[in-house]
């Protein structure tokens, strides 16, 4: 019977040893599993902390955007107003440019008429060389021309009228102290 006892004792010992070995293996595996789980939990906590920090940054940036929005809206309104003002001024420039061109045509026409009258040998009293609105024999309606700087009055087409020519009646020119040009005779 001793052999059976021995076998039972050996069997019990082997079962206990196997049980201990199994506990060690399972304990080691459990330890590794729990250790890995703890690392993942620490990593998750770190990532959650980073997310919280980034959410705070996003909130700060949104607050800055919200704070800047009235300034941005004001600047947009100024741009719109200035654009509208620029367009209005451009319209005025276009209108004035057109008016200038029309006036230049009128001046060129008057100069051409005055030049053709003096080049054909006519005098300033010749009604064919002076526009009808200025021709007459009396001093009140006879037109002469003065310059910005001179003291003489001139007939249309006089060579001294190249830089400036200001039309006025002969009587007004005399009243203002102008005297006749010695070249064209006024």
C-alpha positions as CSV (number, residue, x, y, z in Angstrom):
1,X,0.0,0.0,0.0
2,X,2.9,2.2,0.4
3,X,3.3,2.3,-3.3
4,X,-0.2,3.5,-3.6
5,X,0.3,6.1,-1.0
6,X,3.4,7.2,-2.6
7,X,1.7,7.5,-5.8
8,X,-1.1,9.4,-4.1
9,X,1.4,11.7,-2.4
10,X,3.4,12.1,-5.5
11,X,0.2,12.8,-7.4
12,X,-0.8,15.4,-4.8
13,X,2.6,16.9,-4.9
14,X,2.5,17.0,-8.6
15,X,-1.0,18.6,-8.6
16,X,0.2,21.2,-6.1
17,X,3.3,21.8,-8.1
18,X,1.4,22.1,-11.3
19,X,-1.1,24.3,-9.5
20,X,1.7,26.6,-8.3
21,X,3.3,26.6,-11.7
22,X,0.0,27.4,-13.3
23,X,-0.5,30.2,-10.8
24,X,2.9,31.6,-11.5
25,X,2.4,31.5,-15.3
26,X,-1.1,32.9,-15.0
27,X,0.0,35.4,-12.4
28,X,2.9,36.5,-14.7
29,X,0.5,36.8,-17.6
30,X,-1.9,38.7,-15.4
31,X,0.9,40.9,-14.2
32,X,2.0,41.6,-17.8
33,X,-1.7,42.2,-18.8
34,X,-2.3,44.6,-15.9
35,X,1.0,46.3,-16.4
36,X,0.1,46.8,-20.1
37,X,-3.4,48.0,-19.1
38,X,-1.9,50.5,-16.7
39,X,0.4,51.9,-19.4
40,X,-2.5,52.3,-21.8
41,X,-4.5,54.1,-19.1
42,X,-1.6,56.4,-18.4
43,X,-1.3,57.1,-22.2
44,X,-5.0,57.7,-22.4
45,X,-4.8,60.2,-19.5
46,X,-1.9,62.0,-21.2
47,X,-3.9,62.2,-24.5
48,X,-7.0,63.5,-22.6
49,X,-4.8,66.1,-21.0
50,X,-3.5,67.2,-24.4
51,X,-7.1,67.3,-25.8
52,X,-8.1,69.5,-22.9
53,X,-5.1,71.8,-23.5
54,X,-6.0,72.0,-27.2
55,X,-9.6,72.7,-26.4
56,X,-8.5,75.5,-24.2
57,X,-6.3,76.9,-27.0
58,X,-9.3,76.6,-29.4
59,X,-11.5,78.5,-26.9
60,X,-8.8,81.2,-26.5
61,X,-8.5,81.6,-30.3
62,X,-12.3,81.7,-30.7
63,X,-12.5,84.4,-28.1
64,X,-9.8,86.4,-30.0
65,X,-11.8,86.0,-33.2
66,X,-15.0,87.1,-31.5
67,X,-13.2,90.1,-30.0
68,X,-11.7,91.0,-33.4
69,X,-14.9,90.6,-35.4
70,X,-16.3,94.1,-34.7
71,X,-13.0,95.6,-35.9
72,X,-13.0,93.4,-39.0
73,X,-16.7,94.4,-39.7
74,X,-15.8,98.1,-39.2
75,X,-12.8,97.8,-41.6
76,X,-15.0,96.0,-44.2
77,X,-17.6,98.8,-43.9
78,X,-14.8,101.4,-44.4
79,X,-13.5,99.6,-47.4
80,X,-17.0,99.5,-48.9
81,X,-17.5,103.2,-48.1
82,X,-14.1,104.2,-49.6
83,X,-14.8,102.1,-52.7
84,X,-18.1,103.9,-53.1
85,X,-16.4,107.2,-52.6
86,X,-13.7,106.2,-55.1
87,X,-16.3,105.3,-57.7
88,X,-18.1,108.6,-57.2
89,X,-14.8,110.5,-57.6
90,X,-14.0,108.5,-60.7
91,X,-17.4,109.5,-62.2
92,X,-16.6,113.1,-61.4
93,X,-13.1,112.8,-63.0
94,X,-14.7,111.2,-66.1
95,X,-17.3,114.0,-66.3
96,X,-14.7,116.7,-65.9
97,X,-12.4,115.1,-68.4
98,X,-15.3,115.0,-70.9
99,X,-16.1,118.7,-70.2
100,X,-12.4,119.6,-70.6
101,X,-12.3,117.9,-74.0
102,X,-15.5,119.7,-75.1
103,X,-14.0,123.0,-73.9
104,X,-10.7,122.3,-75.7
105,X,-12.7,121.7,-78.9
106,X,-14.4,125.0,-78.5
107,X,-11.1,126.8,-77.8
108,X,-9.5,125.1,-80.9
109,X,-12.5,126.1,-83.0
110,X,-12.2,129.7,-81.8
111,X,-8.5,129.8,-82.4
112,X,-8.9,128.3,-85.8
113,X,-11.5,131.0,-86.7
114,X,-9.3,133.7,-85.2
115,X,-6.2,132.5,-87.0
116,X,-7.9,132.1,-90.4
117,X,-9.2,135.7,-90.1
118,X,-5.8,137.2,-89.3
119,X,-3.9,135.1,-91.9
120,X,-6.2,136.2,-94.7
121,X,-5.3,139.8,-94.1
122,X,-8.4,140.8,-92.2
123,X,-8.4,143.1,-89.2
124,X,-9.9,142.4,-85.8
125,X,-13.0,144.4,-86.9
126,X,-13.5,142.1,-89.9
127,X,-16.6,140.2,-89.0
128,X,-15.6,137.1,-91.0
129,X,-12.5,136.4,-88.8
130,X,-14.2,136.9,-85.4
131,X,-17.1,134.9,-84.2
132,X,-20.5,136.7,-84.6
133,X,-21.0,137.1,-80.9
134,X,-17.9,139.3,-80.7
135,X,-18.1,141.4,-83.9
136,X,-19.3,145.0,-83.8
137,X,-17.8,148.3,-84.6
138,X,-18.2,149.9,-81.2
139,X,-15.7,149.4,-78.3
140,X,-18.3,147.7,-76.1
141,X,-18.7,144.6,-78.3
142,X,-15.3,144.5,-80.1
143,X,-13.2,141.7,-78.6
144,X,-9.6,142.1,-77.9
145,X,-7.2,139.8,-76.0
146,X,-4.9,140.4,-73.1
147,X,-2.2,138.2,-71.6
148,X,-1.7,137.1,-68.0
149,X,1.4,139.3,-67.6
150,X,1.3,142.0,-70.3
151,X,-0.1,145.5,-70.4
152,X,-1.2,145.5,-74.1
153,X,-4.3,144.3,-75.8
154,X,-4.1,142.3,-79.0
155,X,-6.1,141.2,-81.9
156,X,-6.9,137.5,-82.4
157,X,-4.0,135.7,-83.9
158,X,-1.3,138.1,-82.6
159,X,2.0,136.3,-82.1
160,X,2.2,137.6,-78.5
161,X,-0.9,135.6,-77.6
162,X,0.9,132.2,-77.8
163,X,1.1,131.6,-74.0
164,X,-2.2,133.1,-72.9
165,X,-5.1,135.0,-74.3
166,X,-7.9,136.4,-72.2
167,X,-10.8,137.8,-74.2
168,X,-12.5,141.0,-73.1
169,X,-14.2,144.0,-74.8
170,X,-12.1,146.8,-76.1
171,X,-13.7,149.3,-73.8
172,X,-13.0,147.0,-70.7
173,X,-9.4,146.6,-71.8
174,X,-9.0,150.4,-72.1
175,X,-10.7,150.9,-68.8
176,X,-8.3,148.6,-67.1
177,X,-5.3,150.5,-68.5
178,X,-4.3,148.2,-71.4
179,X,-2.9,149.9,-74.5
180,X,-2.8,148.7,-78.1
181,X,-0.1,146.3,-79.2
182,X,2.4,147.9,-81.5
183,X,2.5,144.8,-83.7
184,X,-1.1,143.9,-84.3
185,X,-2.7,147.3,-83.3
186,X,-5.0,145.6,-80.9
